[in-house]
Amino acid sequence: MPGEEWFYRFMNRNKAAVSRESIVEYFSNLRETLPDTNILNYDETNMSDDPGRVKVLCRKDSKRAERIMDS
């Protein structure tokens, strides 16, 4: 989950757009409804190229073919 510093940086960037109460409520609801097993990193650590395969099915104009796999 995003840390406290993320919250403060977000608030500084979006002062008029959101209140502290709405952020606290959002993360409270997120903790109650989303199990830890469903949380993924946004930095693509679960994404990997697969050099072991020779054939790939993808769009013709695709620059890179990737597959998503469990880490």
Secondary structure, 3 states (H helix, E strand, C coil): CCCHHHHHHHHHHCCCCCCHHHHHHHHHHHHHHCCHHHCCCCCCCCEECCCCCCCCCCCCCCCCCCEECCC
